[in-house]
Amino acid sequence: MNVHPVMEEQAHGLPEARAEQLGAPWPTGAVRLADGDILFGGVRLSELADGYGTPVYALDEAEVRRRAAAYRSALPEGSVHYAAKAFLCATLARWLDEEGLGLDVCSENELGLALAARFPAERIVLHGNAKSEAELSLAVRRGVGRIVLDSFSEIAHLAALADPQRPQGVYVRVIPGIEAGHHSAVRTGVDDQQFGFPLSDGSALEAAARVLAQPHLRLDGLHCHLGSQIAEIGPYLLAVDRLVELLAALRDRYGCTLPELDLGGGHAIAYRPGEPAFAPAQFAACVLPRLRQRCAEHHLPMPKLAIEPGRAIVGPAGVAVYRVLALKHTPGGQRILAVDGGMSDNPRPALYGAGYSAYLVGRRSGAPTVPTRVVGRHCEAGDVLVPEADLPGDVRPGDLIAVPAAGAYQLSMASGYNLVGRPPLIGVHDGEDRVLLRRECLADLLGREPGAPLAAV
């Protein structure tokens, strides 16, 4: 663990002329220093780059905890399950446990890592439209709190695996027919996709009926997930309306009153200055009264509300730092900077056209900004991290470029394309840094080929 002396200066208050507080998409407390460096979690980004190499990712522990606490404060009587698909490592799981959150996992290894980190199984929710027998068996054996059922075959499969002495708590995932989310690939609240049971054709009601007929399953509630990167509250209010109607239908037809309602996640963050972000307090102020009202209209007790934010907790707490390797200009005059990372550590721009901002760090520049295309190092014309960044015109090879709001869906989706090893993740907190995930190296890649005759490199 490294301790940085600049934190002592910050603790006594940096003079206004020497430092600039950064706003979104940077986390609370990020500061640009007089020399052009950025203080992130009390640590200079240039020092992280020099000490750990580039690309390097940093995660601000205080920002993760602050955002987790904001959700718990907004829903003190509800359940907040962090969506592990955004990003998960053992240390992050421990932070979330300490903040009182639950965990939403969607694979055997996500579940296994959580259990290895000693995350309480009863606060875990298991998702997935195609769960394997190994996943379901592990979840049942370890006492996972809820399993979200996603198909008729899965209902029967889980019922056969469940412990007769300990009925398994489940949710039925409902497709409420609501279109929300920033890209068609992540709009999961609409019909004709692979998740859940549609309301429109009666499948959701039938799925709940089949669960109720299984003595080894305990139907604890309904679940829906509308999509991803949703900043407005309206879609969640509409989801409440439709799901409460289904709760009333289950009560009227089968005499059961379900105690829980999970509205999923998908909460947006700002990736660029001026973009809207999801506000947990506003969500609670709008959704809870709506849920109370709709339940009263149907003479239902109000269920416990659960939500599953992922990106909104970890996304703004992360930053990626790259080093510029090449500078060129196209015949049309486009300025291009190539950095030492790219789509292998951040596939979101190539997959979804996701937008980011980029910043020069490590030195102060007085040059005017120039529209600049920041590209990666991979053998794809589509490996573009930031199509039009406003960067100083004197940025050159060797300089450092930081991309904030990098904590979610980057390292979790990172690949081994071109056999470029995945970058390290460094935890930063109060001027100290420590390795949370080490850099993937050639030895890691060669270790997957035990039968191949290999020469020394």
C-alpha positions as CSV (number, residue, x, y, z in Angstrom):
1,M,0.0,0.0,0.0
2,N,1.4,3.4,-1.0
3,V,0.7,6.7,0.9
4,H,0.9,10.0,-1.0
5,P,2.1,13.2,0.7
6,V,-0.1,15.4,-1.3
7,M,-3.0,14.3,0.9
8,E,-1.5,16.2,3.8
9,E,-1.6,19.4,1.8
10,Q,-5.2,18.7,0.7
11,A,-6.2,18.0,4.3
12,H,-5.2,21.6,5.2
13,G,-7.2,23.0,2.2
14,L,-5.6,23.6,-1.2
15,P,-5.7,27.3,-2.1
16,E,-8.3,28.2,-4.7
17,A,-5.6,29.4,-7.1
18,R,-3.9,26.1,-7.0
19,A,-6.7,23.6,-7.4
20,E,-10.0,23.2,-9.2
21,Q,-12.8,21.0,-7.9
22,L,-14.1,18.8,-10.7
23,G,-17.7,18.0,-11.1
24,A,-19.5,15.1,-13.0
25,P,-18.5,12.9,-14.6
26,W,-15.8,12.9,-11.9
27,P,-16.6,11.6,-8.4
28,T,-17.0,13.8,-5.4
29,G,-13.7,15.1,-4.2
30,A,-11.8,14.8,-7.5
31,V,-9.5,17.8,-7.9
32,R,-7.3,19.2,-10.7
33,L,-4.1,20.5,-9.2
34,A,-2.2,23.6,-10.3
35,D,0.3,21.4,-12.2
36,G,-2.4,19.8,-14.3
37,D,-2.5,16.5,-12.4
38,I,-5.8,15.1,-11.1
39,L,-6.1,14.0,-7.5
40,F,-8.4,11.0,-7.4
41,G,-9.2,9.5,-4.0
42,G,-6.3,11.6,-2.7
43,V,-3.9,10.0,-5.2
44,R,-2.3,11.7,-8.2
45,L,-3.3,9.9,-11.4
46,S,0.2,10.4,-12.9
47,E,1.7,8.6,-9.9
48,L,-0.6,5.7,-10.4
49,A,0.4,5.5,-14.1
50,D,4.1,5.7,-13.2
51,G,3.8,3.2,-10.4
52,Y,1.6,0.6,-12.0
53,G,2.0,1.2,-15.8
54,T,-0.8,2.0,-18.2
55,P,-3.5,1.3,-18.9
56,V,-4.5,1.5,-15.3
57,Y,-7.9,1.6,-13.6
58,A,-8.5,3.2,-10.2
59,L,-11.5,2.8,-8.0
60,D,-12.4,5.4,-5.3
61,E,-13.5,3.5,-2.2
62,A,-15.1,6.6,-0.6
63,E,-17.2,7.2,-3.7
64,V,-18.4,3.6,-3.8
65,R,-19.4,3.8,-0.1
66,R,-21.0,7.3,-0.5
67,R,-23.2,6.1,-3.3
68,A,-24.1,2.8,-1.6
69,A,-25.1,4.8,1.5
70,A,-27.2,7.2,-0.6
71,Y,-29.3,4.3,-1.8
72,R,-29.7,2.9,1.7
73,S,-30.7,6.3,3.0
74,A,-33.3,6.7,0.2
75,L,-34.9,3.3,0.9
76,P,-34.3,2.6,4.6
77,E,-37.2,0.1,4.7
78,G,-36.4,-1.5,1.3
79,S,-33.6,-3.7,-0.1
80,V,-30.8,-2.5,-2.2
81,H,-28.9,-5.3,-4.1
82,Y,-25.8,-4.2,-6.0
83,A,-25.8,-5.6,-9.6
84,A,-22.5,-7.5,-9.8
85,K,-22.5,-7.6,-13.6
86,A,-21.5,-3.9,-13.5
87,F,-18.2,-5.0,-11.9
88,L,-17.3,-7.4,-9.1
89,C,-14.1,-8.2,-7.1
90,A,-13.7,-9.6,-3.6
91,T,-12.8,-6.2,-2.0
92,L,-15.8,-4.5,-3.6
93,A,-18.0,-7.2,-2.3
94,R,-16.7,-6.6,1.2
95,W,-17.3,-2.8,0.9
96,L,-20.9,-3.4,-0.1
97,D,-21.4,-5.9,2.7
98,E,-20.2,-3.4,5.2
99,E,-22.6,-0.8,3.7
100,G,-25.5,-3.1,4.2
101,L,-26.3,-3.8,0.6
102,G,-27.3,-7.1,-1.0
103,L,-25.8,-8.6,-4.1
104,D,-27.4,-9.5,-7.4
105,V,-25.3,-12.1,-9.3
106,C,-25.9,-13.8,-12.7
107,S,-23.4,-16.6,-13.1
108,E,-21.8,-19.4,-11.1
109,N,-18.5,-17.5,-10.9
110,E,-20.1,-14.3,-9.7
111,L,-21.9,-16.3,-7.1
112,G,-18.7,-18.2,-6.2
113,L,-16.6,-15.1,-5.9
114,A,-19.2,-13.5,-3.6
115,L,-19.3,-16.6,-1.4
116,A,-15.5,-16.8,-1.3
117,A,-15.5,-13.2,-0.1
118,R,-17.9,-14.3,2.7
119,F,-20.8,-12.2,1.4
120,P,-23.9,-13.3,3.3
121,A,-25.8,-15.8,1.1
122,E,-29.2,-14.7,2.4
123,R,-28.6,-11.3,0.9
124,I,-27.8,-12.6,-2.6
125,V,-30.2,-12.7,-5.5
126,L,-29.3,-15.0,-8.4
127,H,-30.4,-13.9,-11.9
128,G,-30.0,-15.4,-15.4
129,N,-32.1,-16.4,-18.4
130,A,-30.2,-19.7,-18.8
131,K,-29.0,-20.9,-15.4
132,S,-27.0,-24.1,-15.4
133,E,-27.7,-27.0,-13.0
134,A,-24.4,-26.2,-11.3
135,E,-25.5,-22.6,-10.6
136,L,-28.9,-23.6,-9.3
137,S,-27.4,-26.4,-7.1
138,L,-24.8,-24.1,-5.6
139,A,-27.4,-21.4,-4.9
140,V,-29.7,-23.9,-3.2
141,R,-26.9,-25.6,-1.2
142,R,-25.5,-22.3,0.1
143,G,-28.8,-20.8,1.0
144,V,-29.0,-17.9,-1.5
145,G,-31.9,-15.6,-0.5
146,R,-33.7,-15.3,-3.8
147,I,-33.5,-17.0,-7.2
148,V,-35.2,-15.1,-10.1
149,L,-37.1,-17.5,-12.3
150,D,-36.9,-16.8,-16.0
151,S,-38.6,-19.7,-17.8
152,F,-41.2,-22.4,-17.3
153,S,-38.5,-25.1,-17.6
154,E,-36.5,-23.4,-14.9
155,I,-39.4,-23.5,-12.5
156,A,-39.6,-27.3,-12.7
157,H,-35.8,-27.7,-12.7
158,L,-35.4,-25.6,-9.5
159,A,-38.3,-27.3,-7.8
160,A,-36.5,-30.7,-8.3
161,L,-33.3,-29.3,-6.9
162,A,-34.7,-27.5,-3.9
163,D,-34.3,-28.8,-0.4
164,P,-37.7,-30.1,0.9
165,Q,-36.7,-29.0,4.4
166,R,-36.0,-25.4,3.3
167,P,-38.2,-24.1,0.6
168,Q,-36.2,-21.8,-1.8
169,G,-37.3,-18.2,-2.0
170,V,-37.9,-17.1,-5.6
171,Y,-39.1,-14.1,-7.7
172,V,-40.9,-14.4,-11.0
173,R,-39.3,-12.1,-13.6
174,V,-42.0,-10.1,-15.4
175,I,-41.7,-8.4,-18.8
176,P,-44.0,-5.4,-18.2
177,G,-43.9,-4.1,-21.8
178,I,-42.1,-0.9,-21.1
179,E,-39.4,0.4,-23.4
180,A,-36.6,2.2,-21.5
181,G,-32.8,2.3,-21.8
182,H,-30.1,4.0,-23.9
183,H,-29.7,1.2,-26.5
184,S,-31.8,-1.5,-28.0
185,A,-29.4,-4.2,-26.7
186,V,-30.1,-3.3,-23.1
187,R,-33.9,-2.7,-23.2
188,T,-35.1,-5.7,-21.3
189,G,-38.6,-4.6,-20.3
190,V,-40.1,-5.3,-23.7
191,D,-41.6,-8.4,-25.3
192,D,-39.7,-10.5,-27.9
193,Q,-36.5,-10.8,-25.9
194,Q,-34.9,-13.6,-23.8
195,F,-35.6,-12.5,-20.3
196,G,-38.7,-13.2,-18.1
197,F,-42.4,-13.8,-18.6
198,P,-44.5,-11.3,-20.6
199,L,-47.6,-9.7,-19.0
200,S,-49.2,-9.3,-22.4
201,D,-50.0,-12.9,-23.1
202,G,-50.6,-14.1,-19.5
203,S,-47.3,-15.9,-19.2
204,A,-46.3,-14.0,-16.0
205,L,-49.5,-15.0,-14.3
206,E,-49.1,-18.6,-15.4
207,A,-45.5,-18.7,-14.2
208,A,-46.6,-17.4,-10.7
209,A,-49.3,-20.1,-10.6
210,R,-46.8,-22.8,-11.4
211,V,-44.5,-21.7,-8.6
212,L,-47.3,-21.6,-6.1
213,A,-48.0,-25.3,-7.1
214,Q,-44.5,-26.3,-6.1
215,P,-44.2,-27.1,-2.3
216,H,-40.4,-26.7,-2.4
217,L,-40.5,-23.2,-3.8
218,R,-41.6,-20.0,-1.9
219,L,-42.9,-17.2,-4.1
220,D,-41.6,-14.1,-2.3
221,G,-42.4,-11.5,-5.0
222,L,-42.3,-10.2,-8.6
223,H,-39.3,-8.8,-10.4
224,C,-38.7,-6.7,-13.5
225,H,-35.8,-5.0,-15.1
226,L,-36.5,-2.3,-17.7
227,G,-33.1,-1.6,-19.2
228,S,-29.9,0.3,-18.6
229,Q,-28.8,3.9,-18.4
230,I,-32.3,5.2,-17.5
231,A,-32.3,8.7,-16.0
232,E,-36.0,9.4,-15.8
233,I,-38.4,8.1,-13.1
234,G,-41.5,7.7,-15.4
235,P,-40.7,4.1,-16.6
236,Y,-40.5,2.9,-13.0
237,L,-43.8,4.5,-12.1
238,L,-45.4,2.7,-15.1
239,A,-43.8,-0.6,-14.0
240,V,-45.3,-0.1,-10.5
241,D,-48.8,0.4,-12.0
242,R,-48.5,-2.8,-14.1
243,L,-46.9,-5.0,-11.5
244,V,-49.4,-4.0,-8.8
245,E,-52.2,-5.1,-11.1
246,L,-50.5,-8.5,-11.4
247,L,-50.2,-8.6,-7.6
248,A,-53.9,-8.0,-7.3
249,A,-54.7,-10.7,-9.9
250,L,-52.6,-13.2,-7.9
251,R,-54.5,-12.3,-4.8
252,D,-57.9,-12.5,-6.4
253,R,-57.2,-15.8,-8.3
254,Y,-54.9,-17.7,-5.9
255,G,-55.4,-16.0,-2.6
256,C,-51.7,-15.2,-2.2
257,T,-50.3,-11.8,-1.2
258,L,-46.7,-11.4,-2.2
259,P,-44.5,-9.5,0.3
260,E,-41.8,-8.1,-2.1
261,L,-41.5,-6.2,-5.3
262,D,-38.2,-5.8,-7.1
263,L,-38.0,-3.1,-9.8
264,G,-34.5,-4.0,-10.9
265,G,-31.8,-1.4,-11.7
266,G,-30.6,0.3,-14.9
267,H,-30.0,3.7,-13.2
268,A,-28.1,6.2,-15.3
269,I,-24.8,8.1,-14.6
270,A,-23.2,11.0,-16.3
271,Y,-20.4,10.0,-18.7
272,R,-19.9,13.6,-20.0
273,P,-20.4,17.0,-18.4
274,G,-24.0,18.1,-18.4
275,E,-25.5,14.6,-18.9
276,P,-28.4,13.6,-16.6
277,A,-27.9,11.1,-13.8
278,F,-30.3,9.0,-11.7
279,A,-31.2,10.4,-8.3
280,P,-32.0,7.8,-5.6
281,A,-33.8,10.2,-3.3
282,Q,-36.0,11.5,-6.1
283,F,-36.7,7.9,-7.1
284,A,-37.8,7.0,-3.6
285,A,-39.9,10.3,-3.3
286,C,-41.8,9.4,-6.5
287,V,-42.0,5.6,-6.5
288,L,-42.9,4.9,-2.9
289,P,-46.0,7.1,-2.9
290,R,-47.1,5.6,-6.2
291,L,-46.7,2.1,-4.9
292,R,-48.6,3.0,-1.8
293,Q,-51.4,4.6,-3.8
294,R,-51.7,1.7,-6.3
295,C,-51.8,-0.9,-3.5
296,A,-54.4,1.1,-1.6
297,E,-56.6,1.2,-4.8
298,H,-56.4,-2.6,-5.0
299,H,-56.7,-3.1,-1.2
300,L,-53.3,-4.7,-1.0
301,P,-50.7,-4.4,1.7
302,M,-47.7,-2.5,0.4
303,P,-44.9,-4.9,-0.5
304,K,-41.2,-4.3,0.5
305,L,-39.5,-2.6,-2.4
306,A,-36.2,-3.9,-3.7
307,I,-33.9,-2.4,-6.4
308,E,-30.7,-3.4,-8.1
309,P,-28.4,-0.5,-8.9
310,G,-25.0,-1.4,-10.3
311,R,-23.5,1.2,-12.6
312,A,-24.9,4.0,-10.4
313,I,-22.8,2.8,-7.5
314,V,-19.5,1.8,-9.1
315,G,-19.5,3.7,-12.4
316,P,-18.6,7.2,-11.3
317,A,-16.1,5.8,-8.7
318,G,-13.8,4.5,-11.5
319,V,-11.3,6.1,-13.8
320,A,-9.1,4.7,-16.6
321,V,-5.7,6.2,-17.4
322,Y,-4.0,5.6,-20.7
323,R,-0.7,6.7,-22.2
324,V,-0.7,8.3,-25.7
325,L,1.4,6.1,-28.1
326,A,0.8,7.8,-31.4
327,L,-0.4,11.1,-33.0
328,K,-1.6,11.4,-36.6
329,H,-3.9,13.5,-38.8
330,T,-6.1,12.1,-41.5
331,P,-6.2,13.7,-45.1
332,G,-9.5,15.3,-44.0
333,G,-7.8,17.0,-41.1
334,Q,-9.0,14.8,-38.2
335,R,-6.6,14.7,-35.3
336,I,-6.2,11.2,-33.9
337,L,-4.5,10.1,-30.7
338,A,-3.8,6.4,-30.2
339,V,-3.5,5.1,-26.6
340,D,-2.3,1.9,-25.1
341,G,-5.7,0.5,-24.2
342,G,-9.0,0.4,-26.1
343,M,-11.8,-2.0,-26.8
344,S,-10.2,-4.9,-24.9
345,D,-10.6,-3.0,-21.6
346,N,-13.6,-0.9,-22.7
347,P,-15.9,-2.4,-25.4
348,R,-18.9,-0.1,-24.6
349,P,-18.1,2.5,-27.4
350,A,-17.8,-0.3,-30.0
351,L,-20.9,-2.2,-28.7
352,Y,-23.3,0.6,-27.9
353,G,-21.8,3.8,-29.3
354,A,-21.3,4.8,-25.7
355,G,-20.0,8.4,-25.2
356,Y,-17.2,9.3,-22.8
357,S,-15.0,12.4,-22.1
358,A,-11.2,12.5,-22.0
359,Y,-8.8,14.7,-20.0
360,L,-5.1,15.4,-20.2
361,V,-3.5,14.6,-16.8
362,G,0.1,15.0,-15.5
363,R,0.9,18.4,-16.9
364,R,-0.8,21.8,-17.4
365,S,-1.4,22.9,-21.0
366,G,-2.2,26.4,-22.1
367,A,-2.9,25.3,-25.7
368,P,-6.4,25.7,-27.2
369,T,-8.5,22.6,-27.3
370,V,-8.9,20.8,-30.6
371,P,-11.5,18.1,-31.5
372,T,-9.6,14.9,-31.2
373,R,-10.5,11.3,-31.9
374,V,-9.1,9.1,-29.1
375,V,-8.6,5.5,-30.4
376,G,-7.3,2.3,-29.0
377,R,-4.5,0.0,-30.1
378,H,-6.5,-2.9,-31.5
379,C,-6.8,-4.1,-35.0
380,E,-10.3,-2.7,-35.6
381,A,-11.4,0.6,-37.2
382,G,-14.2,0.5,-34.6
383,D,-11.8,0.7,-31.7
384,V,-12.6,4.3,-30.9
385,L,-12.8,5.3,-27.2
386,V,-13.9,8.9,-27.6
387,P,-14.9,10.0,-31.1
388,E,-14.6,13.8,-30.4
389,A,-12.7,14.7,-27.3
390,D,-11.9,18.3,-26.5
391,L,-8.2,18.0,-25.7
392,P,-5.4,20.6,-25.8
393,G,-3.7,20.9,-29.2
394,D,-0.3,20.1,-27.8
395,V,-1.1,16.6,-26.5
396,R,1.6,14.3,-27.8
397,P,2.9,10.8,-27.4
398,G,3.9,10.1,-23.8
399,D,1.1,12.2,-22.3
400,L,-1.5,10.7,-20.1
401,I,-5.2,10.7,-20.9
402,A,-7.8,10.0,-18.2
403,V,-11.3,8.7,-18.9
404,P,-13.7,9.1,-15.9
405,A,-16.9,7.2,-15.1
406,A,-15.0,4.0,-15.9
407,G,-16.0,1.9,-13.0
408,A,-18.9,-0.1,-14.6
409,Y,-19.1,-2.4,-17.6
410,Q,-15.5,-1.9,-18.6
411,L,-13.3,-4.3,-16.6
412,S,-16.4,-6.6,-16.2
413,M,-16.7,-6.9,-20.0
414,A,-12.9,-6.7,-20.8
415,S,-11.6,-9.3,-23.3
416,G,-8.3,-10.8,-24.3
417,Y,-8.5,-9.4,-27.9
418,N,-5.1,-9.3,-29.5
419,L,-3.9,-11.1,-26.3
420,V,-3.6,-7.7,-24.7
421,G,-3.7,-8.4,-21.0
422,R,-6.5,-6.9,-18.9
423,P,-5.3,-3.9,-16.9
424,P,-4.9,-3.7,-13.1
425,L,-7.4,-2.2,-10.8
426,I,-6.1,0.0,-8.0
427,G,-8.1,0.9,-5.0
428,V,-7.6,4.5,-3.7
429,H,-8.7,6.0,-0.4
430,D,-7.6,9.0,1.6
431,G,-4.3,9.3,-0.3
432,E,-3.5,5.5,-0.2
433,D,-3.5,3.1,-3.0
434,R,-3.5,-0.7,-3.2
435,V,-3.9,-3.4,-5.8
436,L,-7.4,-4.9,-6.0
437,L,-6.7,-6.8,-9.3
438,R,-3.2,-7.2,-10.7
439,R,-2.4,-6.8,-14.4
440,E,-2.9,-9.8,-16.6
441,C,0.4,-10.9,-18.0
442,L,1.9,-13.3,-20.6
443,A,2.4,-15.9,-17.9
444,D,-1.4,-15.9,-17.2
445,L,-2.1,-16.5,-20.9
446,L,0.5,-19.2,-21.3
447,G,-0.8,-20.9,-18.2
448,R,-4.0,-21.7,-20.1
449,E,-2.0,-23.9,-22.5
450,P,-0.5,-26.6,-20.3
451,G,-0.1,-29.1,-23.1
452,A,1.7,-26.8,-25.6
453,P,5.5,-27.0,-26.0
454,L,6.6,-23.4,-25.2
455,A,9.9,-21.6,-25.6
456,A,11.3,-19.0,-23.2
457,V,10.4,-15.5,-24.2
